[in-house]
Every structure is written in structure tokens, then in C-alpha cells.
């Protein structure tokens, strides 16, 4: 999965660091595209010695220190181009994508929170924690993280496989965001019911994953169909939803996602 970068390690503890020439400097444009050079699947980023970069903020470390250029004016660099993080999935080495997705998550938060939602004053970077602080009313804004579930619904030797109407075109599982006032288990049952008309039982947690392209933390669950197994597909959300036998499951083209791992575990009869 995207976070499996051992022996490297993500250090996301916030410190008010100053950019140095050897640091990685990330540029995003207003469309959320990141400036990179991709050669033979390897990602190269601009360095901290770039000229006319404006304000920067420290993001995290993975061997090197990563900083974000906060001004979204287009930065031009020879042999570099702006790419959508989602489009980089099939172009880049899997163990290099965590930095891209995590940086996108933080860029989106900084980009969407320039002014205080309480009084409208421009926000300042907090010096002691990952937060934005209003200098007028004292309102503090922390990074947004959206909880969401991935659900492997089991029916004997078959798994419920879906495909979305929009976006990612490959096989997937039922998924959705947790609503206010819900437990994660209630989210699982509601999303399966809404998308496929099925009831479920014996819900059990499997594993979690950060997924910065949607500012998510994904939580995977397996469960069993409860009663009638006839699928009633929500065609606004899904273009495909069928029971698929283990041996017939077609996995996603990369190993980045929790969804793909859960499908793979079931395909290999290792979900228990």
C-alpha cells in the first residue's frame, strides 16, 4: 500500500523549520498539480535553492525534508512539468507516491484556508503546531481529515466487486464517508445498503490507510451479506456491482490502495 515505504519512514511531526538549499521544495498550481520530473518511474522534485519562491512551510520528512511553496503562481523549471497526483499512480514507483499524496493533502488544506471562517481575517501560520491561527479573533484551524470506509462484503466464496461511475476506472469495493453522529460500523452498513441494497452482519475491522488525494483516512472492514443477496445497484454512484468468485477477481493495476489489498487478500483466501 501507499504507506509501505520501509526502510524509509514518514516523520510528520511539525517543526517551524527554515528552508535550506538541499531541501525538497514542492510547487502546486491552483489546480492541485505538482511540479515534478518523472524519469523511469522515479520522481525528482525542485530543491530549496530555487529563485523567487515566496513563502514556504515545512511539511514532513522522508529521508529528506519536504517544504511547500505557499504561493500558487506558476513556477517554471527546465525538464519539469505539472502533473495531477492521481495521474502519477501508473507512472511512478509505488514507494514514492506517499510523499506526493501527503503533500497534496496538506497543500489542499493550506489552499482552502486562507481566511478565518469566523471573522474573515487572513490567517497566520502557527509556529508551534500544524495549525492556522487568526490574529484577530484567535480562531485555530487544524488540518482536515475525512474518515471513510472501504468494505469487503463476503457471500460464501464470492466478494462484492464494484466500479465507480466517475474517476477511478478499475475494480473497487463499496466505499463512503462517515457522517456526523455515526460509528464506523454504522457507516459500513449504511453505505452497503445505499449503494447495493444489501444488509450486512459480522462487521470486523481489517486495516487503515491515509489517502491524501481526497484528504481521507480510509478504514477497511470485512463483513458478510445478511439474508437476501440480490444486488440493487445505485446507478448514480456505481456502474458495476456484482458477486465475483475469488479466482475471477481482477486486481487494480497498482498496489497502492487499501481496496486492492483487501481484494487481493480475499482472492488468495487470506482475509481471515
N, C-alpha and C positions, 0 to 999 in steps of 0.2 A: 504494500500500500504506500501511499504518498509519504507517510511519515517514517517509513522503514529505510533510514539512511545510515544505519550503523556501518562502520565505527564512528561516523560523524555524529554530531549531536546538536540539536537546536537549543540555543540558550536565548530565551525570550524575556529574561529579566530586564526591566527598564533601568537605564542609567542615563544621565544627562551628559553624553559624551560629545566631543567635538570631532568633526570630520578631519581625517588625515589623508594624505595623497594616496596611500596604499589601500584605503578602504574601498569597498564596493559602493557605488552611488547609483541609485535606481531612479530613472525618469519614467513617469507615466504621463500620457497626454490626457485631455479631458474626456476621451472615450474609454479610458481604462486600459490602453495598450502600453506595453512596456518596451523600452528601448534595449535591444539585445543584438548580439551576433550569434547565430547558430551555425556551427560547423561540425559535421559528422555527429550530430546529436548532442554536442557539447555546447553549453551556454556560456558566453562571455559577456560581462557587464562593463559599463563605464567605470572608471576609477574616480577617486576623490580629487584628482588634480585637474578635473575639467574646469573650463573657464565660464564665468557668467552663470553661476548655478543658483544664486539667490539663497533662500533659507533652506536648511536641511534639518532632519531629525533622525536620531538613531532608532533603528528598528529591532534588530536581533543579530545574533552571530551564528554562523555555521562555518567553523574554521576561520572565516574572515568576518569582519564587521560590516553589516549592511546598513546603509543610510538611505533615506528618501529625500529627494528634491521636492519641496513642498509647492513650488510654483510650477504650474502646468503648461507654461509656454513651451512650444516645440523645441527640443534640443537636437541639433544636427551633429552627427558623428560619422565619419567615413567608415563604410562597411557595416554599419549598424542600421537597424530598421525597427519600427514599432510593430509589435505583434500582440494579438489577443492571447491572454494566458490559456484560454480554453483550446485555441488552435495549436498551442505548443505541445499539447499532450502526446500527439502522434509524431512529433518531430524530434523530441528531446529525450535524453536518458531519464528513466523513471526516478532515479535517486537525486536528480537535480531540480525536480519540479516543486518540492516543498517550499523552497525559498521563493519561487515565483508566486505560488498560490497564497502564501502567508503575507508576502509583501503587498499583493493585490488587496487582501483583506484589510490591511492597515491603511493603504492608500485610499480605499473607498471610504473608510471611516473619517480620515482627515479631510478628504474632499467634501464629504457630505455635512461636515460640522465646522463651518467657518464662523457662524454667528450663534449667539446664545438663543435658544428656543424660548427662554423666559422673557428676556428684555431686549433682544436684538443686537446687543453689543458684540463687536468682534472678539473672538476667543483667543486666549493665550495658551501656549504650550506650558503644561505644568512641569516643573523642574525636578519633582521628587517621585512622580509615578506616571504611568501611562494614562494620561488624562488631559482634558482640555478644561480650562478654568475661565470663567467670566470675570474680568477685572472690576465690573460694576456691581453685580448682584451676588457674586460668589458661587453661582451655579457650576457644578462639576459634571462633565460628561465623560463616561468611560467607553471603551470600545464595545461595539455591538456584536454580540454572538448569538446567532439564531439556532435554538435547539431543533433538531429534525430527526426523524426515524427512518430507517431502512428495514423492510420487513420481508423475511423469507417465509412464505406461507406454504406449509407442507401438507400434502394429501397422499399418504402412503409412500409410493416410490416416485412421486411427482412433485414438482415445485412450481409455484405460480410465477410465470415469467411475463414481464410487461415491456412495452416500448412507449415512449412519450410521444405526444403529438408534435411537440416543438423541442428544439435543442438537440440533445444527445440522441443519436440515431440507432444506438446498439441496444442489445438486451439489457434489461434492468429489473428491479424489483419494485413492489409498491413502496412509495416514499411520501413523506409530507412533514409539514412543520407542526410543532406543538403549539396549541392555542393557550391563551391565558386561562388559568384555572384547571388545566388538565394535568394528569400524571402522564408519564411516558407510555405506560401500558394502555391508558385510555386513548392516547394518540394512535397507537398501533391499531387498536380495534376500530376506531373511527375512520382512519384513512383506508383500511382494507374494505370496510363497509361502503364508504363513499365511492371508491374507485372501482370496486368489483362486485359489490352486493353480497359479499361473503361474511359470515360470522366466524370468529376465531376463538381458540382456547389454548391453555397451557403456554402462555406467552413467557419467553425467557430471554434474558439479555445475552448478547454474544460479544460485542466489542464496539469501541467508538473510534472516531476519526475526525480530525479537523478538515474542513473543506472550504478554503478561503474564497473561492470564486463566487460563492453565494453567502459568504460571511457565516457559515454554518459550523456547528459541531454535530456530526452525524452519529447516531446511536443505533446499532444493529440489533435486531431481535428476530428469533425464530418463533414460530407458533404453528398450530395445527388448525385446519379447517374444522369448523364445528357444525355438523349437520349437512344440509344441502350444499353440494359442491358445484352447482350450476353458476357460472360467472355471468354477471350483468355488468358489462363494461361501461364506465363513464367515458363516452366518446369525446367529451370536451378536454379531458386530461390525457387519455390513452388512445393510441391507435391499434394496440395489440394487448391482449391479456389471455393467456392460455395455460393449462396444466401441461408441463413438459417433463418427460421421464429423465432420470439422471443422465443416462448415456446420450441423450439427444440435446442436452443444454449446450448452446453456443456461447462461449465466454466473450467478454469485451476484448478489444484488440490490445489493451494495455493492462498492466497490473496495478494501477494507481488507486482504484476505488475500493471502499469497503463493500459496495454492492458486488463487484466482481469477485472478491474473496469469498463472500457468502455463497454466491452461485457455485464457485469452484469447490468449496467445502462440501456442499450438497452433492455435486456431481461425483465427487470422489468418496461419498458416503462417510464423511468425516465431520458432519455438522453437530454430532452429539459430544 
